[in-house]
Amino acid sequence: MRKTGIDVLGEIPWGSHLCQFYETKEDLHQLLVPFFKAGIENNEFCLWIMFDPKEVNEAIEMLKASDPDLIEKLEKNSFEMVDYVTLYFRDGHFDEKIMYDDLKNRLQNALNRGYDGMRVHGNDTWLVHQNWDVFVRYERGLDTLVYDQQILLLCTYFLSGLDATTLLDMAQLHDTMIARRKGKWEIFEKPEIKKLKAELQQRGDELEKRVAERTKEILQANDRLRDLSAHLQNIREEERTRIAREIHDELGAHLTVLKLDASWLDKKLTSSDALIKQKVKDLMTAVDATGKVVRRISANLRPGLLDQFGLAAAMAWYIEEFKKRSGITFFFHEPEEKLQIEDLTKSGLYSIFQESLTNIARHSGADKVWIKLVIKEDQILMSIKDNGRGFDKQIAGKKKTLGILGMEERALMMGGNCSIGSIPENGTTVIVTVPIKKRTIKVNG
């Protein structure tokens, strides 16, 4: 479908063959100026075949007056104006076959130059009065020529001297007729065109309805999946918390007993049992090291600080631990007051924070990281910025990793948003915003 620029006509498909009847030059130009202006603006090569060679300069001035920006496009050979004598009477007589070949060549040339197609206007009043049979044959040939081609063809006729029978016959030779009645432009179409348009409109309405219904179903399915994902994530967090506590409490208790027993053995051994005494000391050292591992695993699963002292405290502890392993310098700006937020939001933000730091250590090559956790109006804002190598967002967008997708999905489950900005050689910034009071997720069953 192509924009005609004519309000009463709207959009029409390629291959349309139109006609316009006019009484005054003003009527003619009222349609032709917007018709060609729309063609120029929509990347179409335009051909205006004039009835009077003197009208060429006048037409150019009218187009420029309608839109000064058209001057540049007119100068780039996207528009050609010729008189009908030059085009139709090359050998001193009219030969429609030469005209058909000329239009075909112009269309192919336009397509080769990158245009979407061609828009043509021809004033054929002169031919009507010369030879009716030749005119009918010529118009039918044009109808065949433009069918299924990337051409819009508008033929215009001066009403003076045309009787009613001639007008009806001319209207039958075109898909659509445009005429001015009582100061208004009106459209007259062939019955089959009207029927086709009605069918297309009905099918379009049905398709739009089906698309809307399908879109609604997809959105509802996405909501259900997100709710289910949030429910599963909540269960996962609860399970991590349970396992972390069992590891900390149960293994911790057993390791404490082992250390006490080893200490008792160490006291009971005499100096003559030097080798055994050394083995006991090695055992005590191994027990201490195992205790540290247990505490680290437990903290990574679910740091006790997160439940006891809140998100900011847990982040501060994790930063100190991460700093020891990575050697990265951290700058942490935390809120002055303790954040009162739901467990799911607290766990979600902490997980995004952990994933961000892991990505920085693995991929960025950064040596400085700035972390900010603030309350902004009714939202929690967490930003993590590094001075690493960054990445190309377009390339990364085509192959999003599970880590990035997981961060974005976690933010969505909390009713928030996670955006990642990066510039090659200029670092990466992760910004997460989450409402303090988010919606309650319900899962049926």
C-alpha positions as CSV (number, residue, x, y, z in Angstrom):
1,M,0.0,0.0,0.0
2,R,1.3,3.5,-0.9
3,K,0.2,6.9,0.4
4,T,-1.4,8.9,-2.4
5,G,-1.2,12.2,-0.6
6,I,-4.9,12.7,-1.5
7,D,-7.1,12.8,1.6
8,V,-10.2,11.3,0.1
9,L,-8.2,8.4,-1.5
10,G,-5.8,7.5,1.4
11,E,-3.6,4.5,0.5
12,I,-3.8,2.4,-2.6
13,P,-1.8,-0.7,-3.8
14,W,0.9,-0.7,-6.4
15,G,-0.6,-1.3,-9.9
16,S,-3.5,1.2,-9.4
17,H,-4.7,3.0,-12.5
18,L,-6.6,6.2,-11.6
19,C,-8.3,9.0,-13.5
20,Q,-9.2,12.5,-12.5
21,F,-11.7,14.9,-14.2
22,Y,-11.1,18.6,-13.8
23,E,-12.6,21.9,-14.9
24,T,-10.0,24.3,-13.8
25,K,-6.2,24.3,-13.5
26,E,-6.7,24.8,-9.8
27,D,-8.7,21.5,-9.6
28,L,-5.8,19.8,-11.4
29,H,-3.1,21.1,-9.2
30,Q,-5.0,20.5,-5.9
31,L,-4.6,16.8,-6.5
32,L,-1.3,16.7,-8.4
33,V,0.8,18.7,-5.9
34,P,0.0,16.4,-2.9
35,F,0.1,13.3,-5.2
36,F,3.7,14.0,-6.2
37,K,4.8,15.4,-2.9
38,A,3.8,12.0,-1.3
39,G,5.7,10.2,-4.0
40,I,8.9,12.2,-3.4
41,E,8.6,11.7,0.4
42,N,8.1,8.0,0.0
43,N,11.1,7.2,-2.2
44,E,9.3,7.0,-5.5
45,F,10.6,8.3,-8.8
46,C,8.0,10.7,-10.2
47,L,7.1,11.5,-13.8
48,W,4.8,14.4,-14.6
49,I,3.6,14.4,-18.3
50,M,2.4,17.9,-19.0
51,F,-0.4,18.9,-21.5
52,D,1.2,22.3,-21.9
53,P,5.0,22.7,-22.0
54,K,4.6,26.1,-20.4
55,E,3.3,24.5,-17.2
56,V,6.6,22.9,-16.3
57,N,8.1,25.8,-14.5
58,E,4.7,26.7,-12.9
59,A,4.5,23.1,-11.5
60,I,8.0,23.3,-10.1
61,E,7.2,26.5,-8.3
62,M,4.0,25.1,-6.8
63,L,5.8,22.0,-5.5
64,K,8.5,24.2,-3.9
65,A,5.8,26.4,-2.4
66,S,4.1,23.4,-0.8
67,D,7.3,22.2,0.8
68,P,10.7,24.1,0.5
69,D,12.6,20.9,1.4
70,L,11.5,19.3,-1.8
71,I,13.9,21.5,-3.8
72,E,16.9,19.3,-2.8
73,K,15.0,16.1,-3.9
74,L,13.9,17.8,-7.2
75,E,17.5,18.6,-7.9
76,K,18.6,14.9,-7.3
77,N,16.7,13.7,-10.4
78,S,14.0,12.0,-8.4
79,F,11.4,14.0,-10.4
80,E,11.1,14.5,-14.1
81,M,8.6,16.8,-16.0
82,V,8.1,16.5,-19.7
83,D,5.4,17.6,-22.2
84,Y,3.3,15.0,-24.0
85,V,4.5,16.0,-27.5
86,T,8.1,15.3,-26.5
87,L,7.2,11.9,-25.0
88,Y,4.4,10.6,-27.2
89,F,5.4,12.0,-30.7
90,R,9.0,11.0,-31.1
91,D,8.7,10.1,-34.7
92,G,6.0,12.6,-35.5
93,H,3.1,10.2,-34.8
94,F,1.7,8.5,-31.8
95,D,2.7,4.9,-31.1
96,E,1.4,3.4,-27.8
97,K,4.0,0.6,-27.9
98,I,6.9,3.0,-27.8
99,M,5.2,4.7,-24.8
100,Y,4.7,1.3,-23.0
101,D,8.4,0.5,-23.5
102,D,9.4,3.9,-22.3
103,L,7.4,3.4,-19.0
104,K,8.9,0.0,-18.5
105,N,12.4,1.3,-19.0
106,R,11.8,4.2,-16.7
107,L,10.5,1.9,-14.0
108,Q,13.4,-0.5,-14.2
109,N,15.9,2.4,-14.1
110,A,14.1,3.8,-11.0
111,L,14.3,0.4,-9.2
112,N,18.0,0.0,-10.2
113,R,18.6,3.4,-8.6
114,G,17.1,2.4,-5.3
115,Y,13.6,3.8,-5.6
116,D,10.6,1.8,-4.3
117,G,8.7,2.3,-7.5
118,M,7.4,5.0,-9.9
119,R,4.5,7.4,-9.7
120,V,3.2,8.8,-13.1
121,H,0.7,11.4,-14.1
122,G,-0.3,12.0,-17.7
123,N,-2.9,14.4,-19.1
124,D,-4.5,12.4,-21.9
125,T,-7.2,14.9,-22.9
126,W,-5.6,15.5,-26.3
127,L,-5.9,11.8,-27.2
128,V,-9.6,11.6,-26.4
129,H,-10.4,14.3,-29.0
130,Q,-8.1,12.8,-31.7
131,N,-9.0,9.1,-32.0
132,W,-11.4,7.4,-29.6
133,D,-10.5,3.8,-30.6
134,V,-6.8,4.6,-30.2
135,F,-7.5,6.1,-26.8
136,V,-9.4,3.1,-25.6
137,R,-6.7,0.7,-26.8
138,Y,-4.0,2.8,-25.2
139,E,-5.8,3.0,-21.8
140,R,-6.5,-0.7,-21.8
141,G,-2.8,-1.3,-22.6
142,L,-1.8,0.9,-19.7
143,D,-4.1,-1.1,-17.4
144,T,-2.3,-4.3,-18.4
145,L,1.1,-2.6,-18.1
146,V,0.8,-1.3,-14.6
147,Y,-1.0,-4.5,-13.2
148,D,1.2,-6.1,-10.6
149,Q,4.0,-3.6,-11.1
150,Q,5.4,-1.0,-8.8
151,I,3.7,1.9,-10.5
152,L,0.9,4.3,-9.6
153,L,-0.7,5.8,-12.7
154,L,-3.0,8.9,-12.6
155,C,-4.6,10.0,-15.9
156,T,-6.3,13.4,-16.0
157,Y,-8.9,14.7,-18.4
158,F,-10.3,18.2,-19.0
159,L,-14.1,18.0,-18.7
160,S,-14.9,20.6,-21.4
161,G,-16.3,19.0,-24.5
162,L,-16.8,15.5,-22.9
163,D,-20.4,14.1,-23.0
164,A,-21.9,11.8,-20.4
165,T,-21.4,8.6,-22.5
166,T,-17.7,9.4,-23.0
167,L,-17.3,10.1,-19.3
168,L,-18.8,6.7,-18.4
169,D,-16.7,4.9,-20.9
170,M,-13.5,6.6,-19.6
171,A,-14.4,5.8,-16.0
172,Q,-14.7,2.1,-17.0
173,L,-11.2,2.1,-18.3
174,H,-9.8,3.0,-14.8
175,D,-9.9,1.4,-11.4
176,T,-10.9,4.6,-9.6
177,M,-12.3,8.0,-10.8
178,I,-11.8,11.2,-8.8
179,A,-14.0,14.2,-9.5
180,R,-15.0,17.5,-7.9
181,R,-18.7,17.9,-7.0
182,K,-20.2,20.9,-5.2
183,G,-16.7,21.9,-4.0
184,K,-15.8,18.4,-2.6
185,W,-13.7,15.7,-4.1
186,E,-15.5,12.4,-4.5
187,I,-14.3,8.9,-5.5
188,F,-16.1,6.5,-7.9
189,E,-14.8,3.0,-8.1
190,K,-15.6,-0.1,-10.2
191,P,-18.0,-2.5,-8.4
192,E,-15.4,-5.2,-8.3
193,I,-12.9,-2.8,-6.7
194,K,-15.4,-1.8,-4.1
195,K,-16.2,-5.4,-3.4
196,L,-12.5,-6.3,-3.1
197,K,-11.9,-3.3,-0.7
198,A,-14.8,-4.4,1.5
199,E,-13.4,-8.0,1.6
200,L,-10.0,-6.7,2.4
201,Q,-11.4,-4.5,5.1
202,Q,-13.3,-7.4,6.6
203,R,-10.3,-9.6,6.5
204,G,-8.1,-6.9,8.0
205,D,-10.6,-6.4,10.8
206,E,-10.7,-10.2,11.5
207,L,-6.9,-10.4,11.4
208,E,-6.6,-7.4,13.8
209,K,-9.0,-9.1,16.1
210,R,-7.2,-12.4,16.0
211,V,-3.8,-10.6,16.6
212,A,-5.3,-8.8,19.6
213,E,-6.7,-12.0,21.0
214,R,-3.4,-13.9,20.4
215,T,-1.4,-11.0,21.9
216,K,-3.6,-11.1,25.0
217,E,-3.1,-14.8,25.3
218,I,0.6,-14.5,25.0
219,L,0.7,-11.7,27.6
220,Q,-1.4,-13.8,30.0
221,A,0.9,-16.8,29.4
222,N,3.9,-14.6,30.1
223,D,2.4,-13.3,33.3
224,R,1.6,-16.9,34.4
225,L,5.2,-18.0,33.6
226,R,6.6,-15.0,35.4
227,D,4.4,-15.6,38.4
228,L,5.4,-19.3,38.4
229,S,9.1,-18.3,38.0
230,A,8.8,-15.9,41.0
231,H,7.1,-18.7,43.0
232,L,9.9,-21.2,42.2
233,Q,12.5,-18.5,42.9
234,N,10.9,-17.9,46.3
235,I,10.9,-21.7,47.0
236,R,14.6,-21.8,45.9
237,E,15.5,-18.9,48.2
238,E,13.7,-20.7,51.1
239,E,15.6,-23.9,50.3
240,R,18.9,-22.1,50.1
241,T,18.2,-20.5,53.5
242,R,17.4,-23.9,55.0
243,I,20.5,-25.6,53.6
244,A,22.7,-22.7,54.6
245,R,21.4,-22.9,58.2
246,E,21.8,-26.7,58.3
247,I,25.3,-26.5,57.0
248,H,26.2,-23.7,59.4
249,D,24.5,-25.3,62.5
250,E,24.9,-29.0,61.9
251,L,28.4,-29.1,60.3
252,G,29.5,-26.3,62.6
253,A,28.5,-28.2,65.6
254,H,30.2,-31.4,64.5
255,L,33.4,-29.5,63.7
256,T,33.3,-27.9,67.1
257,V,33.1,-31.3,68.7
258,L,36.0,-32.5,66.5
259,K,38.1,-29.6,67.6
260,L,37.3,-30.1,71.3
261,D,38.2,-33.8,71.1
262,A,41.4,-33.0,69.2
263,S,42.3,-30.4,71.8
264,W,41.7,-32.9,74.6
265,L,44.0,-35.4,72.9
266,D,46.6,-32.8,72.5
267,K,46.6,-32.1,76.2
268,K,46.7,-35.8,77.2
269,L,49.7,-36.6,75.0
270,T,53.2,-36.5,76.5
271,S,56.3,-35.0,75.0
272,S,57.4,-38.5,74.0
273,D,54.5,-38.7,71.6
274,A,55.8,-35.9,69.4
275,L,54.8,-37.4,66.1
276,I,51.2,-38.1,67.3
277,K,51.1,-34.7,68.9
278,Q,52.0,-33.1,65.5
279,K,49.3,-35.1,63.8
280,V,46.7,-33.8,66.3
281,K,47.8,-30.2,65.7
282,D,47.5,-30.8,61.9
283,L,44.0,-32.2,62.5
284,M,43.1,-29.1,64.5
285,T,44.4,-26.9,61.7
286,A,42.3,-28.9,59.2
287,V,39.2,-28.6,61.3
288,D,39.7,-24.7,61.5
289,A,40.1,-24.6,57.7
290,T,37.0,-26.7,57.2
291,G,35.1,-24.4,59.5
292,K,36.0,-21.4,57.4
293,V,34.9,-23.3,54.2
294,V,31.6,-24.2,55.9
295,R,31.0,-20.6,56.9
296,R,31.9,-19.3,53.4
297,I,29.6,-21.8,51.7
298,S,26.8,-21.1,54.1
299,A,27.2,-17.3,53.6
300,N,27.2,-17.6,49.8
301,L,24.0,-19.7,49.9
302,R,22.3,-17.2,52.2
303,P,24.3,-14.8,54.3
304,G,23.0,-14.5,57.8
305,L,23.6,-10.8,57.7
306,L,20.9,-10.5,55.0
307,D,18.2,-11.7,57.5
308,Q,19.7,-10.2,60.7
309,F,21.0,-6.8,59.6
310,G,19.5,-6.2,56.1
311,L,20.6,-5.8,52.5
312,A,23.2,-3.0,52.9
313,A,25.1,-4.9,55.6
314,A,25.1,-8.1,53.6
315,M,26.4,-6.2,50.5
316,A,29.1,-4.5,52.6
317,W,30.3,-7.9,54.0
318,Y,30.3,-9.5,50.5
319,I,32.3,-6.5,49.1
320,E,35.0,-7.1,51.7
321,E,35.2,-10.8,51.0
322,F,35.2,-10.1,47.2
323,K,37.9,-7.5,47.6
324,K,40.2,-10.1,49.2
325,R,39.9,-12.5,46.3
326,S,39.8,-10.1,43.4
327,G,42.1,-7.1,44.4
328,I,39.5,-4.7,43.0
329,T,39.0,-1.4,44.8
330,F,35.3,-0.7,45.8
331,F,33.5,2.5,46.6
332,F,30.2,1.7,48.4
333,H,27.5,4.4,49.0
334,E,24.8,2.9,51.2
335,P,21.7,4.4,52.7
336,E,21.9,5.9,56.2
337,E,18.8,4.2,57.4
338,K,18.1,0.4,57.3
339,L,15.9,-0.6,54.4
340,Q,12.6,-2.2,55.3
341,I,11.8,-4.4,52.3
342,E,10.2,-7.7,51.6
343,D,12.3,-10.9,51.6
344,L,11.8,-11.6,47.9
345,T,13.0,-8.1,47.0
346,K,15.9,-8.3,49.4
347,S,17.0,-11.7,48.0
348,G,16.5,-10.5,44.4
349,L,18.6,-7.4,44.7
350,Y,21.3,-9.3,46.5
351,S,21.4,-12.0,43.8
352,I,21.7,-9.3,41.0
353,F,24.4,-7.6,43.0
354,Q,26.4,-11.0,43.3
355,E,25.9,-11.7,39.6
356,S,27.2,-8.2,38.6
357,L,30.3,-8.6,40.7
358,T,31.0,-12.1,39.3
359,N,30.7,-10.7,35.7
360,I,33.0,-7.8,36.6
361,A,35.7,-10.2,37.9
362,R,35.3,-12.6,34.9
363,H,35.0,-10.3,32.0
364,S,35.7,-6.6,32.6
365,G,39.3,-6.3,33.7
366,A,38.3,-3.5,36.0
367,D,40.3,-2.3,39.0
368,K,37.6,0.0,40.4
369,V,33.9,-0.4,41.1
370,W,31.4,2.1,42.3
371,I,28.2,0.7,44.0
372,K,25.3,2.8,45.1
373,L,22.2,1.8,47.1
374,V,19.7,4.6,47.7
375,I,16.0,5.2,48.2
376,K,14.6,7.5,45.5
377,E,11.0,8.5,46.1
378,D,9.1,5.2,46.3
379,Q,11.8,3.1,44.7
380,I,15.0,1.4,45.6
381,L,17.8,2.2,43.2
382,M,21.0,0.1,43.0
383,S,23.7,0.9,40.6
384,I,27.0,-0.9,39.9
385,K,29.6,0.8,37.7
386,D,33.1,-0.4,36.7
387,N,36.0,1.1,34.8
388,G,36.6,-2.0,32.7
389,R,36.8,-2.7,29.0
390,G,33.0,-2.6,28.4
391,F,31.4,-4.2,25.5
392,D,29.4,-3.5,22.3
393,K,25.7,-3.5,23.3
394,Q,24.5,-4.4,19.7
395,I,26.7,-7.5,19.6
396,A,25.9,-8.5,23.2
397,G,22.2,-8.0,22.6
398,K,22.2,-10.7,19.9
399,K,23.7,-13.3,22.3
400,K,22.4,-12.4,25.8
401,T,24.0,-14.7,28.4
402,L,21.9,-16.5,31.0
403,G,23.5,-14.3,33.6
404,I,22.2,-11.0,32.1
405,L,18.8,-12.6,31.3
406,G,18.6,-13.8,34.8
407,M,19.3,-10.4,36.2
408,E,16.6,-8.8,34.0
409,E,14.1,-11.5,34.8
410,R,14.7,-11.1,38.6
411,A,14.1,-7.4,38.4
412,L,10.8,-8.0,36.4
413,M,9.6,-10.5,39.1
414,M,10.1,-7.8,41.7
415,G,8.0,-5.4,39.6
416,G,11.1,-3.4,38.7
417,N,13.6,-2.9,35.9
418,C,17.2,-3.8,35.2
419,S,19.1,-1.8,32.5
420,I,22.7,-2.5,31.5
421,G,24.7,0.2,29.7
422,S,28.2,-0.2,28.3
423,I,30.7,1.6,26.0
424,P,33.8,-0.3,24.7
425,E,36.8,0.7,26.7
426,N,34.7,2.9,29.0
427,G,33.2,0.5,31.5
428,T,29.7,-1.0,32.2
429,T,26.9,0.3,34.4
430,V,24.1,-1.9,35.8
431,I,21.1,0.1,37.2
432,V,18.2,-1.7,39.0
433,T,15.1,0.1,40.2
434,V,12.5,-1.8,42.3
435,P,9.4,-0.4,43.9
436,I,9.5,-0.6,47.7
437,K,5.9,-2.0,47.7
438,K,5.6,-4.4,44.8
439,R,2.7,-6.5,43.8
440,T,1.9,-9.7,45.5
441,I,2.4,-12.7,43.3
442,K,-0.3,-15.4,43.4
443,V,0.1,-18.9,42.0
444,N,-3.0,-21.0,41.5
445,G,-2.8,-24.4,43.0
